[in-house]
């Protein structure tokens, strides 16, 4: 969910920083870790539309790799977890407006985002990928300028596609994105590689992958508000311990079928 210029125009500014009266300066208040521990709950946000990393199951529960990681981090910090789902294109604005304590939702670590929030991690690594239907005449990145391209609103891939000058349609999440490709409403989609490859491996979709030589690996991190070194340290300590004692691999094997660090 990878690098962009001006991503904050959509994920933060369009999400309403001005409306909340927020500034981009570091917070001038006490670290939030003590308050979270006193409350006994760590509130984490994600879109709920990014399987297998986070999605809503048949029991209306938010499950997947991200909530499992967030729940384990909260447990090791000595608190419960509350999972909040929200639209991805406004998720940073919601964090800055104190609607939750952290975003544990496969957020790519970028320089633009790091100007207004802090990251813990990365807790996994992925890269940009392009997919079409099997049998599509589109076989190279160069052809994307002449077709309709689907992206998720607010993801870094959206801004990348805009920077290339592509004709794009935007969608709320990965399930809708894949459905639109399958139904032929877009000719290609741009997304992180792992979730689509896993869906293909599970037999859910029969897609072709277009090689993008310019795509670089990018880490997904846990986003928190600036000015919280104690909270960042506590979350990093929990994450590091999970990776050292095998808990991270247990979660990764369950949800994504192996190590994605």
N, C-alpha and C positions, 0 to 999 in steps of 0.2 A: 504494500500500500504505500515508493521510489522517488528519486530526486526531481525537483522542479525549480524553476524560477517563478517567483511571484505566487507560490502556492497559497500564501497567506491571504491573497486577494479573495480566494474562495473559502479556504478552510478556516480563516480567522476573520478577516475584514468583512467579508460577505456574511459571516456568521454573526456579526453584530457587536464587535468590540466597542464601537462608538456608542451603541445603544446602552451598553452596560457601564459606560463611563470609565473604561479601563485604559491604562497606558501600557506601553511596552517596557517600562522601567522595572527592574527587579523589585519584588515585594519588600516593603519596609516593615514587616511584622514578624512575630516570632515563628519559628519553625513549627510546622503543623503536626509533627509526629506525636507530641504530647496530647494534643486534642483528639487525634484519632484513637490513641490508646485509652483516653478517658471515656470517649464515646463507645469504644469497644467494637467499632465497625469501620472497615476500610471500604469506601465506595469507589467502585471501578466502572468505567464506561467502555462500551464497544458498540458496533453497529448492529450486531445480531444477524447480519446478512452476509457473512463471509465464511461459509463452511469449507473445510472442517475446523477452521480456527475459531469461529464463533457463530452460532446459529440457534434458532428456536426449534426444539424438538416437538414431537407429537403430544407431549405432556405440557407444552407451553413453558418449558424450562430453557434457559439460555445455557447451552453446553458447548464443548469444543476445547481445543488446545488453549486458547486465551483465558477463558474463565477458569480452567483447571490450574493454569499457572498462577493466575491472580488469587485463587482460593488458597493455594498452597503457600504463597507469599504471606497472605494475611494470617494464616494459621501459624506460621513461624514468627510472625510479629506479635502473636498473642491476641489477635482480634478476629472477629467474624468478617465475612465479606458480603457486600451487597452489590449485585450486578445491575447496571443501568444500561438500557439500550437507547441509542439516540442516532439521529441522522449523521452520517459521516461528515458531510460538508459543514456542519456546525459544531463538531465535537471539540475542537480546540477552543472555540468561543465559550462553550459550556464549561470546560475546565477552568478557563480564566475567570468565569463568573461564579466559581465555587459550587457548581452543581454536583461535583464529584471530586474525589481526591486524586484520581489517576486515570489515565487511559491505558487499558491493557487490551488493545484491539488490533494488533498487527500494524502499528503505525511505523512507517519508514522514518529513519533518522535522517533529516536533511538539514543543511545549513540554514535555510530560511526558517524552518520550524524552530531550530535551536536558538534563534534570536529572541523568541518570546516564551519558550518553555524549556524545561530541562528533561533529559532522558536518563533512564536507568537501563543498562544493558549495552549492547543488544542481547535479546534472548533467542533470536534465530536470524537466519540470513536467507534472502531470496533474491530474485532479479526479475526485471521486466521481461515479459514474453508476449508474443502475438499469436493468435489462433484464428483459424478459419475452418469451415466445414470440409470434410474429406471430399476431394474432387473439385475443390474451388480452383479457378484459374489464377488466383492470387498466390504466388509462390515466393515473393520477395518483398522486403520493406519498401523498396522503391515504388511498388504498385499501390501502396496505401493512399497516396495522394489523389488517386482517381476513384476511390470507393468510399463507402460509408463505414465509419469506424465507431465501435461502441466502447465506452469507458464508464467507470463509476464516478458519479459526481463527487468532487472534493478530493479524490485520490490524486496522487502525484502523477499518475499516468494521464489524467485528464489534461493537466497543464503541458505535459510532454507532447501529447497529441496536438494540442492547440499551437504549441511552438513550431511543430512541423507543418502547420497549415492544413491539417486534415479536416475533412468534413465529418463532424462527430455527432453522435447521439449520446446523451448522458442518462445513467440509470442509478437506482438507489443502492443496488448491491449486486453481488456476484450471481445469485440465482436468476435475477431478472436479466442480467447481462448475457448469461449463457442461453436463456430462453429466447432472447431476441436474435441471437446468432443462429440458433437452431431453426427458428421460424423464418429466417431470411430477411429480417428487418434491418440488419447490419451485415456487412460483408466480412468483417474481421473485428476482433476484440483485443484490447490491450489490458493486461492484468499481471499480477505477480504470478510467477510460474507454478509454484507449489500447489495451490488449491485446485487449479485447473488440471494439472497433470494427475493429481490424486483422483479427481472426478473421472478422468479418462481411464485411469487404471482400474477403477471400480466398475467400469462398463456403463457409466451413466451418460457419457457423451463420446461420439466418434468424431474427433477433430484432428486437424493437421496443425503442426507447429511451424511457424515461419522463423527462421533464424535471424536474430537481430545482433549483428556484430558489435553494435555500440552499447549494448546493455551491460551494466556493471553490477556485481553483487552489492546488495545494500542490506544493512541490518535493521531489524524491527526492534523498537525499544518501548519501554514503559514511560509514558509522558506524565510529568508532574509540574506543578507551578514552580517558578523560580523562587529562590530564597529559602529552600528547604533542604539544606545539606544533611540534617539528621534523618529526615524521612528517606532521602536518596540512599544514605548509607545503610539504613535498616533494610530497605528493599533489596539493595545490592547484596547485602550479607545473606539474606534469605535466598536470593536467586543463586548465588555462588554455592551455598550449602546444598541446594537442590541438585545442582550439577555435579557436585562432588560425591554425594551419597547415593546417586542412582535414581532419585525421585524424578528428576527432569526426564531421563530416558524412559521411565515407566509411562509418564504422561505422553511423551513424544511417540512412543510405540503404539499407544492406544489410539491417538487421534490422527497422527500423520504418518505412521508406519516406519519411523526410524529417526535417526539423528539429523536435525536440520540446523545445527549451530554454525 
